Amino acid sequence: MTTLLPLYVYPADDPGAWATLAAQRWDVTVIVNVHNGPGRHYDPAYGYATAALAEAEVPMLGYVDVNYAMRPIDDVRTDILAWRAYPVGGVFFDQVPSDLASLRWMTHAVATARGRIVLNPGVRPHPGYAALADLVCTFEGPWPRYRATPAEPDWPNAAHIVYDVPVADLTEATRRLYRRVAHGLVTDLAGTNPYRGLPAPLRTPVKVGA
């Protein structure tokens, strides 16, 4: 299973997290978020941190918020272009709409993106979205809600992101995710930003049974 890891922490605030990812050989794709996107200006701290990950051959995606198709399309394209200043290999589109009416807008939004494309509506969207991306995050939410959903296989290119998992439940949560999708994240971190640092499964890898 490939771990899809949003790492929304400033490199100078948690250099150990960035250094650990560069030093390990985990199957991890890191989502980089400078300032709710690439920010208005190039940030040398992120430049150094992402260069180290690129040197270690860690795949990265640049974060772009589409605000459920409410952002001007030109602003979205500006963010996509700005990520070319960093060594990312694609784009992670967040707050993606899920309805059929917005599918055409989203098609235009992803048209200028290069490399790998990941969409995050956080719920299962209209099936037409599956064809727009390499991965679609059809679940993002806390462990109690994930635990209450049926543990059935999802789309072939679906990913799930599960946060606020008690350490005692990490193995169960990881097994449940593994049965449903081939990509995603299980993290014990919680709060308004559950992606501020490395989750316990990366600090202490969890063994996943069949």
Secondary structure, 3 states (H helix, E strand, C coil): CEEEEEECCCCCCCHHHHHHHHHCCCCEEEEECCCCCCCCCCCHHHHHHHHHHHHCCCCEEEEEECHHHCCCHHHHHHHHHHHHHCCCCEEEEECCCCCHHHHHHHHHHHCCCCCEEEEECCCCCCHHHHHHCCEEEEEEEEHHHHHCCCCCCCCCCEEEEEECCCHHHHHHHHHHHHHHCCEEEECCCCCCCCCCCCCHHHHCCCCCCC
